[in-house]
Amino acid sequence: MCGIFCYLCTNNNTSDGELALETCRDRLKNRGPNHYATLWYESRVLFYGSVLWHQGVSLCPQPIETDETVLIFNGDIFQTREDMQESDTRWLLHSIERCADENAVFHLLVSLRGPFSVVFLRKRENRIYFARDAIGRNSLLLGLVADSGNIFISSVGGLFASSVVHELPPNGLYFIDLKRINEPNCITLLPWTDDCTQTEQMFGNALTIQLKNELVIPQQRITVQQNFNFHQLLTAADASPPEEGPFETLLKCAAVNNTCNQLLSTLLKSIQERITNTTPFCKLCVASQSPCAHPKVGILFSGGIDCTILALLADEFVPEPVPIELLNVAFEKVNRANVQRSQIDWNVPDRLTGLSTLEELQRIKPNRKWNFVEINISRHELNEQRKTISNLVFPLRNVLDESLGAALWFASKGVGVKGGEPYTSTSRVLLLGSGADELFGGYTRHKTAFDRTLRLHQEKGSTAHMDDAFLKAYEALEEELNLDWRRLPSRNLARDDRVISDNGVTPRTPYLQEDFIALVRSLKASQRCYHPLGPGIGDKLVLRLCAYKLGLNQASVLRKRALQFGSRIADRKQNATDRSAYLED
């Protein structure tokens, strides 16, 4: 992960840009500890880039400048290229310079595979272009300075006086004509999404949306061509042997079994991309480029189904002598009664589940060394980092954002205990299960939408009426899944990127790979969930079937538990949308 920053001055006052950069320079350096530099363009545009080296046989410094372009890039490009030894940053620069106009630039960026945020100047057009990938996996903030009209674009926030700062909606390719920077509507958007309402509300008259017929967005084509319905299969299987569970029953169906195989093979490819596309060095050895057997890949590990599948599949791509880190975070319980405790109980729900699932991983992969890291955070330690975490979560501010931000920051820092001894993570890549709940229907609100509609339409009588009630329930679930997917980019991905990357670690999200997303979203709701089976089975049913096929008999039936509750940083007495008070308790 890298840190990028760009400041556009309306009046050639370079000190404005320098002062703004100074407020977030340390955070940007944390994201890219391997190299950092500053570049001015015509005393009007300040570029800053910091690099966390992953791709290419050698580090590509940033900002990178040629006669045609200035580029700062934060992300990973995973599609096959002619020379995979070349840095993805340098490959992107060359690709941009081959683009004849804005339409070609648009098509280049919309076709990229992998998470990214990018800012670049095309000198012949005198334009600054900037964008985030359409899923919104990487952070990019845009700020408007009220008194000067200056504009800044940054991976992280800072103490920007008199500024309005937003997370940039990942709705398309934005550009600013430098010759028009003093005009009120100086920002133009070439959209690659149908709905730009959020962007219009955010920027108002400062934004012009430019629609063109030739901006045809390529669609992902990987789909599931299987015709099955969990309700129909399980209803027809009522006469199954009593010792046979729903997993065994469903996997007897060739269509279900083939779907699981297709999901697992696509996810395996995604994990391979995210493990193998990095340098062969850990945090300790990257500066000297010394080969080592220290862990280089970690997994945010609660012991739940999402992260356990990732851990098991990651085993295929990490050399056997190299351990895989399982980072498990626990917080001291909020002490609202001010009762003195002689000893803190670190056996929070996620710790117990994590240790139990670790045994299952050890059973399936006995030759793999799993470094289970117990990261125990007291309220005192949490309060010491309150400002750091709040600044990283910014511009988000509620209980949910700060609670999850704190859990992810401490987990990715990786300072804890392994086997009773002090331990600090050496991984530079952290795999997360982000997106699995949105894709597969893992949240309580998905079950609520299904159950409420089923009750509403259920009538005693013929089987036809029952089937119609289930059809309506699945329609409601489908609508809720689509809603969750549309708002995913604005909810947590950019926040998680800012928080985790502050520890010099790159978060990578295998469930949010383009082919895997297309595959899962081609499934109907009736092929993803069957809530009448109850929590721990009916939610994310098709993913649980995949886990069962992998031999994860125990993890496949674990109930969904939110990170903020499983790690005990939060409790259920506060409203998630309230302004956070946890970090001040």
C-alpha positions in Angstrom: 0.0 0.0 0.0 1.2 3.5 -0.7 0.3 7.0 0.4 -0.6 9.6 -2.2 -1.3 13.3 -1.8 -2.0 16.1 -4.4 -2.6 19.8 -3.6 -3.9 22.2 -6.3 -3.3 25.8 -5.6 -5.5 28.5 -7.2 -3.1 31.3 -6.5 0.4 29.8 -6.9 0.9 30.1 -3.1 3.1 27.1 -2.5 3.1 27.5 1.2 -0.6 26.5 1.4 0.2 23.1 -0.1 3.3 22.6 2.1 1.3 23.4 5.2 -1.5 21.0 4.2 1.0 18.2 3.4 2.7 18.7 6.8 -0.5 17.8 8.7 -0.7 14.4 7.1 2.9 13.6 6.1 3.6 11.2 8.9 0.4 9.2 8.1 1.4 9.0 4.5 4.9 7.8 5.4 3.4 5.1 7.6 1.5 3.8 4.5 4.7 3.7 2.4 7.8 3.3 4.6 10.1 2.1 1.8 10.4 5.4 -0.1 8.8 8.9 -0.2 9.3 12.1 -2.1 7.7 15.4 -3.1 7.4 17.1 -6.5 6.0 20.5 -7.5 4.6 21.1 -11.0 4.7 24.8 -12.1 4.3 26.1 -8.5 0.6 25.1 -8.8 0.4 21.4 -8.1 2.1 19.6 -5.2 2.5 15.8 -5.5 3.7 13.6 -2.7 4.0 9.8 -2.8 5.2 7.2 -0.3 5.8 3.6 -1.4 5.2 0.2 0.3 7.0 -2.0 -2.3 5.2 -5.1 -3.4 5.3 -5.5 -7.2 8.3 -5.4 -9.5 11.9 -6.7 -9.1 12.8 -3.3 -7.8 11.0 -0.5 -6.0 9.4 2.1 -8.3 9.8 5.6 -6.6 6.9 8.0 -6.4 5.9 10.6 -7.6 7.0 9.4 -11.0 7.4 12.0 -13.8 8.1 11.9 -17.5 7.8 14.6 -20.2 4.1 13.8 -20.5 2.9 12.7 -17.1 3.2 13.0 -13.3 1.7 9.9 -11.5 1.0 8.9 -7.9 -0.6 5.5 -7.5 -1.8 3.4 -4.6 -3.0 -0.1 -5.3 -2.4 -3.5 -6.9 -2.9 -4.3 -10.5 -3.4 -8.1 -10.8 -4.2 -8.6 -14.5 -1.6 -10.5 -16.6 0.9 -8.2 -18.2 3.7 -8.8 -20.8 6.4 -8.3 -18.2 5.2 -9.4 -14.8 8.6 -8.4 -13.4 7.8 -4.8 -14.1 6.3 -2.6 -11.4 2.5 -2.2 -11.7 3.0 1.5 -11.1 5.4 1.8 -14.1 3.1 -0.4 -16.3 0.2 1.9 -15.5 2.2 5.0 -16.4 3.1 3.6 -19.8 -0.5 2.5 -20.3 -1.8 6.0 -19.5 0.8 7.6 -21.9 -0.5 5.4 -24.7 -4.0 6.8 -24.3 -5.0 9.3 -26.9 -7.7 11.1 -25.0 -10.0 11.0 -21.9 -12.1 8.2 -23.4 -9.1 6.0 -23.7 -8.0 6.8 -20.2 -11.5 6.0 -18.9 -11.5 2.6 -20.6 -8.0 1.8 -19.3 -9.0 2.5 -15.7 -12.4 0.8 -15.8 -10.6 -2.3 -17.1 -8.0 -2.6 -14.3 -8.2 -5.6 -12.1 -7.4 -5.0 -8.5 -7.9 -2.3 -5.9 -6.5 1.2 -6.6 -6.6 4.9 -6.1 -4.7 7.1 -8.5 -3.9 10.8 -9.3 -2.1 11.8 -12.4 -1.3 14.9 -14.5 -1.4 14.7 -18.3 0.7 17.7 -19.2 -0.4 18.2 -22.8 -4.1 18.4 -21.6 -3.1 20.4 -18.5 -5.5 18.2 -16.5 -5.4 16.4 -13.2 -7.2 13.0 -13.3 -8.1 11.0 -10.2 -10.2 7.9 -9.4 -10.8 5.0 -7.1 -11.6 1.5 -8.3 -15.4 1.0 -8.8 -15.6 -1.2 -5.7 -14.0 1.5 -3.5 -11.4 -0.8 -2.0 -8.7 1.9 -1.5 -9.1 5.2 0.3 -9.0 8.5 -1.5 -10.3 11.7 0.2 -11.1 15.0 -1.6 -11.1 18.3 0.2 -12.2 21.8 -0.8 -10.6 24.7 1.1 -13.4 27.3 1.7 -11.4 30.5 1.9 -8.9 29.9 -1.0 -10.7 27.5 -3.3 -7.7 25.2 -3.2 -8.4 21.5 -3.7 -6.5 18.5 -2.2 -6.7 14.8 -2.8 -5.2 12.4 -0.3 -5.1 8.8 0.9 -5.5 10.0 4.5 -6.9 13.0 6.4 -5.0 15.7 8.3 -5.7 18.9 10.1 -7.0 20.8 7.1 -8.2 24.2 8.3 -11.4 25.6 6.8 -11.9 22.5 4.6 -14.7 20.2 3.8 -13.4 16.7 3.3 -15.2 13.7 1.8 -14.4 10.2 0.8 -14.3 10.3 -2.9 -17.3 8.3 -4.3 -15.9 5.6 -6.6 -18.3 6.5 -9.3 -15.9 7.1 -12.2 -13.0 9.0 -13.5 -12.7 12.6 -12.3 -10.6 15.4 -13.8 -9.8 19.0 -13.2 -8.7 21.4 -15.9 -6.0 23.5 -14.3 -6.9 26.5 -16.5 -10.4 26.3 -15.1 -9.5 25.7 -11.4 -10.9 29.1 -10.3 -14.3 28.4 -11.8 -17.0 27.1 -9.5 -17.7 23.9 -11.4 -14.1 22.9 -12.1 -14.5 19.1 -11.3 -15.8 16.8 -14.1 -16.9 13.2 -13.7 -16.9 10.6 -16.4 -19.2 8.0 -14.6 -18.8 4.2 -14.7 -21.8 3.7 -12.5 -25.5 4.3 -13.2 -26.2 6.1 -9.9 -24.2 9.3 -9.2 -26.6 10.7 -6.6 -24.2 10.6 -3.8 -21.5 12.4 -5.8 -24.0 15.1 -6.9 -25.2 15.7 -3.4 -21.6 15.8 -2.1 -20.1 18.3 -4.6 -23.2 20.2 -5.8 -22.4 22.9 -8.3 -18.7 22.2 -8.1 -19.3 19.0 -10.2 -20.1 18.5 -13.9 -21.2 15.0 -15.0 -20.1 14.3 -18.5 -22.1 11.5 -20.2 -21.0 10.1 -23.5 -22.5 7.4 -25.6 -19.1 5.9 -26.4 -18.3 5.3 -22.7 -19.3 1.7 -22.8 -18.3 -0.1 -19.6 -17.1 -3.7 -20.0 -19.1 -6.2 -18.0 -17.7 -9.2 -16.1 -18.9 -12.4 -17.8 -18.1 -15.2 -15.3 -21.4 -16.5 -14.1 -22.9 -19.7 -12.6 -25.0 -21.5 -15.1 -26.6 -23.9 -12.6 -30.4 -24.1 -12.0 -31.2 -25.0 -8.4 -33.1 -23.6 -5.5 -32.3 -24.5 -1.9 -35.9 -24.4 -0.8 -37.0 -26.8 -3.5 -34.1 -29.2 -2.9 -34.6 -29.3 0.9 -38.3 -29.7 0.6 -37.9 -32.6 -1.8 -35.3 -34.2 0.5 -37.6 -34.5 3.5 -37.3 -38.3 3.2 -33.5 -38.2 3.5 -31.9 -40.6 6.1 -32.2 -39.0 9.6 -28.5 -39.0 10.2 -27.9 -37.0 7.0 -27.6 -33.2 7.5 -28.5 -30.4 5.1 -24.9 -30.1 3.8 -24.7 -33.8 2.8 -28.2 -33.6 1.2 -27.4 -30.5 -0.8 -24.0 -31.6 -2.0 -25.6 -34.7 -3.5 -27.1 -32.3 -6.1 -24.7 -32.0 -9.0 -25.7 -28.4 -9.7 -24.9 -27.4 -6.1 -21.7 -29.3 -6.0 -20.5 -27.8 -9.3 -21.4 -24.3 -8.1 -19.3 -24.9 -4.9 -16.4 -26.1 -7.0 -16.6 -23.1 -9.3 -16.7 -20.7 -6.3 -13.7 -22.4 -4.6 -11.6 -22.4 -7.8 -12.2 -18.8 -8.4 -11.6 -17.8 -4.8 -8.3 -19.9 -4.9 -7.2 -17.8 -7.9 -8.0 -14.6 -6.1 -6.0 -15.7 -3.1 -3.1 -16.7 -5.3 -3.0 -13.2 -6.9 -3.0 -11.6 -3.5 -0.2 -13.8 -2.0 2.2 -14.2 -4.9 2.1 -10.6 -6.1 4.5 -9.2 -3.5 8.2 -9.1 -2.7 9.7 -12.3 -1.0 10.7 -10.2 2.1 9.1 -9.6 5.5 9.0 -6.3 7.3 12.3 -7.0 9.0 14.2 -8.0 5.9 12.8 -5.9 3.1 15.3 -3.1 3.6 18.3 -5.4 3.2 16.4 -7.6 0.7 17.6 -10.7 2.6 15.8 -14.0 1.9 14.1 -15.2 5.0 11.6 -17.7 6.4 9.7 -15.1 8.5 6.0 -14.8 8.0 5.0 -12.5 5.1 1.2 -13.1 5.0 -1.2 -12.7 7.9 -4.9 -13.2 8.2 -7.3 -11.2 10.4 -8.6 -14.2 12.2 -11.7 -14.5 14.4 -12.1 -18.2 13.7 -15.2 -17.6 11.7 -16.1 -19.1 8.3 -14.9 -16.3 6.1 -11.3 -16.0 7.5 -10.9 -19.7 8.0 -11.6 -20.5 4.4 -9.0 -17.8 3.4 -6.4 -19.4 5.8 -6.9 -22.9 4.5 -6.7 -21.9 0.9 -3.7 -19.6 1.5 -1.8 -22.6 2.6 -1.4 -23.6 -1.0 0.6 -20.6 -1.9 2.9 -20.0 1.1 6.0 -22.2 1.2 5.8 -24.8 3.9 8.7 -23.6 6.0 7.2 -20.1 6.2 4.5 -19.7 8.9 1.1 -18.0 8.3 0.1 -15.5 10.9 -3.4 -15.6 12.4 -4.0 -12.3 14.1 -6.6 -12.4 16.8 -7.5 -9.3 18.7 -9.2 -8.9 22.1 -10.1 -5.8 24.2 -10.6 -5.3 27.8 -14.3 -5.1 28.6 -15.7 -1.7 29.1 -15.9 -1.2 32.9 -19.0 1.0 33.4 -19.3 0.0 37.0 -15.7 1.0 37.8 -15.1 -2.3 39.6 -11.5 -3.1 40.2 -10.3 -6.3 38.6 -7.2 -8.2 39.6 -6.9 -9.8 36.2 -8.2 -9.1 32.7 -10.1 -11.9 31.1 -8.9 -12.0 27.5 -11.2 -15.0 26.6 -13.5 -12.9 24.4 -15.8 -14.7 22.0 -13.4 -14.3 19.0 -10.5 -15.6 21.1 -12.3 -18.8 22.0 -13.6 -19.3 18.5 -10.2 -18.6 17.0 -8.4 -21.1 19.2 -11.0 -23.8 18.5 -10.8 -23.2 14.7 -7.0 -23.2 14.9 -7.2 -26.9 16.0 -9.3 -27.6 13.0 -6.7 -26.0 10.7 -4.0 -28.0 12.4 -5.9 -31.2 11.8 -6.4 -30.5 8.1 -3.0 -29.0 7.5 -0.7 -30.7 10.0 2.5 -29.6 8.2 1.7 -25.9 8.2 3.0 -23.7 11.0 0.2 -21.4 12.1 1.4 -18.5 14.2 -1.7 -17.7 16.3 -1.0 -14.2 17.7 -3.1 -13.1 20.7 -3.3 -9.3 20.5 -4.6 -8.1 23.9 -5.5 -4.4 24.2 -6.3 -2.7 27.5 -8.6 0.3 27.8 -5.6 2.3 28.8 -3.7 1.3 25.7 -6.8 2.0 23.6 -7.2 5.5 25.0 -3.5 6.2 24.3 -4.2 5.7 20.6 -7.6 7.4 20.5 -6.4 10.4 18.5 -4.5 8.3 16.0 -7.4 6.1 15.3 -9.9 9.0 15.1 -7.7 10.7 12.6 -7.4 7.6 10.5 -11.2 6.9 10.6 -11.9 10.6 9.6 -14.1 11.8 7.9 -16.2 9.0 9.5 -17.1 9.5 13.2 -19.7 7.1 14.6 -19.4 4.2 17.1 -19.3 1.5 14.5 -16.5 3.2 12.5 -14.3 4.0 15.4 -14.9 0.6 17.1 -14.0 -1.3 14.0 -11.2 1.1 13.2 -9.6 0.5 16.5 -9.9 -3.3 16.2 -8.4 -3.3 12.8 -5.6 -0.9 13.7 -4.4 -3.0 16.7 -4.8 -6.2 14.8 -2.8 -5.1 11.8 -0.1 -3.7 14.1 0.3 -7.3 15.2 1.9 -6.7 18.7 0.9 -9.5 21.0 1.7 -12.9 22.4 2.4 -16.3 20.6 2.6 -19.3 22.8 2.9 -17.2 25.9 5.9 -15.2 24.5 6.0 -11.6 23.2 5.5 -11.5 19.5 5.3 -8.8 16.7 4.0 -9.6 13.3 6.4 -9.4 10.3 3.7 -9.7 7.6 3.4 -7.1 4.9 0.2 -8.4 3.5 -3.0 -9.0 5.6 -5.9 -11.0 4.1 -9.4 -9.9 5.2 -12.8 -11.5 4.8 -14.4 -8.2 3.7 -17.3 -8.5 1.3 -18.3 -12.1 2.2 -21.3 -11.0 4.3 -22.5 -8.6 1.6 -22.1 -11.1 -1.2 -23.5 -14.2 0.6 -26.1 -12.8 2.9 -24.5 -12.9 6.3 -26.1 -10.0 8.1 -29.1 -10.2 10.5 -30.9 -7.7 8.2 -30.8 -10.2 5.4 -32.5 -12.8 7.5 -34.9 -10.2 8.8 -35.9 -9.2 5.3 -36.5 -12.8 4.3 -38.4 -13.8 7.5 -40.6 -10.7 7.6 -41.7 -11.2 4.0 -42.2 -15.0 4.4 -44.5 -14.4 7.4 -46.4 -11.7 5.5 -47.2 -14.0 2.6 -47.4 -17.3 4.3 -50.9 -18.8 4.4 -52.1 -22.2 5.5 -53.2 -24.2 2.6 -51.8 -25.6 -0.6 -48.2 -26.1 -1.5 -48.6 -23.5 -4.2 -49.3 -20.8 -1.6 -46.2 -21.9 0.3 -44.0 -21.7 -2.8 -45.3 -18.3 -3.6 -44.5 -17.1 0.0 -40.9 -18.3 -0.4 -40.7 -16.7 -3.8 -41.7 -13.3 -2.3 -39.3 -13.8 0.6 -36.4 -14.4 -1.8 -37.3 -11.4 -3.8 -37.1 -9.3 -0.6 -33.7 -10.9 0.3 -32.5 -10.2 -3.3 -33.4 -6.5 -2.9 -31.6 -6.3 0.4 -28.5 -8.0 -1.0 -28.4 -5.6 -3.9 -28.9 -2.6 -1.6 -26.0 -3.8 0.6 -23.8 -4.3 -2.4 -24.5 -0.8 -3.8 -23.6 0.9 -0.5 -20.5 -1.3 0.3 -18.0 1.2 -1.2 -19.3 4.0 1.0 -19.5 2.0 4.2 -16.2 0.5 5.3 -13.6 -0.4 2.7 -11.9 3.0 2.5 -11.9 3.3 6.3 -10.3 -0.2 6.7 -7.7 0.7 4.1 -6.7 3.9 6.0 -6.6 2.2 9.4 -4.7 -1.0 8.4 -2.2 0.7 6.0 -1.1 3.0 8.8 0.9 0.0 10.1 2.9 -0.5 6.9 0.7 -3.4 5.9 -1.4 -3.9 2.8 -4.9 -5.1 3.3 -6.0 -7.5 0.5 -9.6 -8.8 0.2 -9.9 -12.0 -1.8 -13.7 -12.1 -1.7 -13.7 -8.8 -3.5 -11.9 -9.9 -6.6 -13.7 -9.0 -9.8 -14.3 -12.6 -11.2 -15.4 -13.8 -7.8 -17.8 -10.9 -7.3 -19.3 -11.6 -10.8 -19.7 -15.3 -10.0 -21.4 -14.8 -6.7 -23.7 -12.0 -7.9 -24.8 -14.2 -10.8 -26.3 -16.5 -8.1 -29.9 -15.9 -7.2 -30.7 -15.2 -3.5 -32.3 -18.7 -3.4 -28.9 -20.1 -4.3 -27.0 -18.3 -1.6 -29.1 -18.6 1.6 -31.9 -20.6 3.1 -32.8 -18.9 6.4 -35.3 -21.5 7.7 -32.3 -23.6 8.6 -31.4 -21.0 11.2 -28.3 -19.0 12.0 -25.0 -20.7 11.4 -26.4 -22.8 8.6 -29.0 -21.0 6.6 -27.2 -17.7 6.3 -24.3 -17.8 3.7 -25.4 -21.4 3.0 -23.5 -21.8 -0.3 -20.3 -20.5 1.3 -20.8 -22.9 4.3 -21.2 -25.7 1.7 -17.8 -24.7 0.3 -16.3 -24.8 3.8 -17.8 -28.2 4.4 -16.3 -29.5 1.2 -12.9 -28.3 2.4 -13.2 -30.3 5.5 -14.1 -27.4 7.8 -16.8 -29.3 9.6 -16.7 -27.1 12.7 -16.1 -23.6 11.1 -18.9 -24.3 8.6 -21.6 -24.0 11.2 -20.3 -21.1 13.3 -22.7 -18.2 13.7 -21.9 -14.8 12.3 -20.4 -12.5 15.0 -19.5 -8.9 14.3 -15.9 -8.0 14.9 -16.7 -5.2 17.3 -18.6 -7.6 19.6 -16.5 -10.7 19.1 -13.3 -8.7 20.1 -15.3 -6.9 22.8 -14.3 -3.4 21.9 -18.0 -2.5 21.8 -21.1 -3.7 23.5 -24.7 -3.9 22.4 -26.0 -1.1 24.6 -24.9 1.7 22.3 -26.3 2.7 18.9 -23.8 2.0 16.2 -24.7 5.3 14.5 -24.0 7.5 17.6 -20.8 9.5 17.9 -18.2 7.2 19.5 -17.5 7.3 23.2 -15.7 4.0 23.5 -12.3 5.5 22.9 -12.8 7.9 25.8 -14.1 5.4 28.4 
